Amino acid sequence: MKIQHVIGIDGYTLLIYRSLDQLYRFSIIDFSGIAFNFDSIFLTAEEANVKGRAAVEIACEFDSNLQ
C-alpha cells in the first residue's frame, strides 16, 4: 500500500491510497481516531478523492445532526 494523499476536513482525515493491485481506495479517520474503511475501488486517485470527500461530507452532516 502506498499513501497518495492525506487530507484534513472538519476534524476528519481522508486517506487516499494505492493498494498492491494498483487500484485506489480511501479511508476516513474520525475526530476520535476511529478508522472507517470502504470497499470501493477506483482506477485513479482523483476518483477516490472525489468519493472520499463526499463520504466525509455525509459523515459531517450526520455528526452535526446528532448534536
Backbone bond lengths (Angstrom), bond angles and torsions (degrees), N, CA, C in turn:
res aa  C-N    CA-C-N  psi(-1)  N-CA   C-N-CA  omega(-1)  CA-C   N-CA-C  phi
1 M - - - 1.450 - - 1.520 108.16 -
2 K 1.323 115.20 139.20 1.465 121.21 177.48 1.519 108.51 -130.42
3 I 1.319 116.50 120.11 1.466 120.78 179.49 1.523 109.00 -73.10
4 Q 1.324 115.58 127.91 1.460 122.47 -179.00 1.531 111.82 -96.55
5 H 1.344 116.51 -42.04 1.463 121.46 -177.47 1.521 109.76 -145.24
6 V 1.316 115.86 143.41 1.461 123.01 170.13 1.521 105.53 -126.09
7 I 1.334 116.44 118.94 1.466 121.59 -172.46 1.521 109.03 -128.48
8 G 1.329 117.03 127.87 1.455 122.21 175.72 1.517 110.28 -94.14
9 I 1.341 116.40 128.26 1.463 121.79 -179.51 1.520 108.68 -138.76
10 D 1.326 117.90 110.14 1.472 123.25 173.95 1.526 113.75 48.56
11 G 1.317 117.50 45.97 1.458 121.17 178.00 1.517 114.73 87.71
12 Y 1.317 117.54 -4.57 1.461 122.84 176.89 1.525 109.04 -104.39
13 T 1.315 116.07 154.73 1.457 121.38 173.51 1.517 107.96 -117.65
14 L 1.312 115.57 125.72 1.457 122.26 177.85 1.520 108.15 -104.59
15 L 1.325 116.87 122.80 1.460 122.22 176.76 1.516 109.20 -110.22
16 I 1.320 115.52 127.56 1.459 122.31 173.99 1.522 105.57 -109.28
17 Y 1.320 116.98 126.69 1.464 118.59 -178.02 1.523 111.85 -141.64
18 R 1.341 113.80 155.57 1.463 121.38 176.57 1.516 107.65 -104.40
19 S 1.320 116.36 128.16 1.458 121.16 -178.19 1.531 110.15 -92.40
20 L 1.305 115.68 178.41 1.465 120.88 -176.53 1.522 113.48 -61.43
21 D 1.337 116.93 -24.48 1.466 120.20 178.25 1.531 112.69 -82.41
22 Q 1.353 115.97 7.44 1.470 123.84 178.13 1.525 113.33 68.05
23 L 1.332 117.37 19.06 1.455 122.44 174.69 1.523 108.77 -106.68
24 Y 1.314 116.14 159.47 1.462 121.79 -174.85 1.517 111.10 -103.58
25 R 1.308 114.67 146.95 1.461 122.96 178.77 1.518 108.07 -139.86
26 F 1.339 115.72 170.47 1.459 119.06 173.57 1.511 109.81 -137.07
27 S 1.313 114.20 154.85 1.463 123.06 173.31 1.509 107.71 -135.56
28 I 1.326 115.11 155.23 1.462 121.28 177.97 1.526 107.99 -122.90
29 I 1.314 115.87 135.98 1.464 121.42 172.27 1.520 106.46 -112.20
30 D 1.327 116.98 124.55 1.465 119.21 -177.43 1.525 110.66 -83.49
31 F 1.308 115.87 178.94 1.468 122.40 -174.41 1.518 113.03 -65.16
32 S 1.329 118.32 -17.90 1.466 120.64 177.85 1.532 111.94 -97.18
33 G 1.330 117.34 1.62 1.458 121.39 176.53 1.510 115.24 93.57
34 I 1.324 117.76 6.73 1.462 121.23 179.53 1.532 108.87 -83.24
35 A 1.329 115.59 128.89 1.466 121.13 -179.89 1.523 110.54 -92.75
36 F 1.314 115.65 138.08 1.461 123.11 176.15 1.519 108.00 -119.84
37 N 1.311 116.41 119.99 1.459 122.02 178.57 1.515 109.08 -103.36
38 F 1.306 115.83 146.93 1.453 122.15 -178.22 1.525 109.18 -120.00
39 D 1.313 116.98 148.72 1.460 122.06 -176.74 1.530 113.28 -84.34
40 S 1.305 117.40 -6.78 1.467 120.32 -176.90 1.529 110.61 -67.42
41 I 1.335 115.45 145.84 1.460 121.32 175.11 1.527 108.35 -125.92
42 F 1.332 115.15 150.49 1.459 120.86 -175.11 1.527 109.73 -137.27
43 L 1.309 116.05 151.17 1.463 120.81 179.47 1.518 112.37 -77.55
44 T 1.347 117.05 -26.92 1.463 120.40 -178.87 1.524 110.92 -129.83
45 A 1.328 114.74 157.05 1.463 120.63 176.34 1.522 110.32 -65.45
46 E 1.321 117.22 -32.47 1.462 121.01 -179.57 1.528 111.21 -64.15
47 E 1.331 116.72 -41.32 1.467 120.32 177.55 1.527 110.97 -63.30
48 A 1.318 115.81 -44.19 1.466 120.32 178.84 1.521 110.59 -63.16
49 N 1.319 116.95 -37.26 1.466 121.89 179.17 1.529 110.88 -63.61
50 V 1.321 117.06 -46.30 1.470 121.18 -179.35 1.536 110.30 -61.69
51 K 1.319 116.89 -48.06 1.465 120.15 -179.03 1.526 111.44 -68.90
52 G 1.314 116.97 -35.87 1.464 120.44 177.79 1.514 111.53 -65.04
53 R 1.335 116.66 -43.26 1.465 119.89 177.41 1.528 111.45 -62.04
54 A 1.321 116.26 -38.23 1.471 120.08 177.34 1.529 109.84 -63.78
55 A 1.322 117.98 -40.20 1.465 121.30 178.51 1.524 110.87 -65.42
56 V 1.322 117.94 -39.17 1.467 121.12 177.04 1.524 109.93 -64.70
57 E 1.315 117.15 -41.15 1.473 120.82 178.85 1.529 110.70 -60.05
58 I 1.325 117.06 -42.79 1.466 121.13 178.21 1.529 110.23 -63.92
59 A 1.322 116.88 -42.45 1.467 120.74 178.95 1.530 111.04 -63.04
60 C 1.316 117.29 -41.17 1.474 121.08 177.97 1.525 111.14 -62.35
61 E 1.322 116.57 -43.96 1.462 120.42 178.34 1.524 110.74 -62.81
62 F 1.325 116.83 -42.30 1.461 121.17 179.50 1.517 109.88 -61.84
63 D 1.346 117.21 -46.09 1.468 120.59 -179.37 1.524 111.77 -64.23
64 S 1.336 117.25 -37.94 1.466 119.15 -179.23 1.526 111.35 -69.54
65 N 1.332 118.28 -27.80 1.456 121.66 178.30 1.533 111.85 -76.55
66 L 1.339 117.89 -21.00 1.460 121.35 178.40 1.524 112.46 -76.80
67 Q 1.313 115.88 -21.77 1.479 119.31 -175.43 1.492 112.44 -87.25
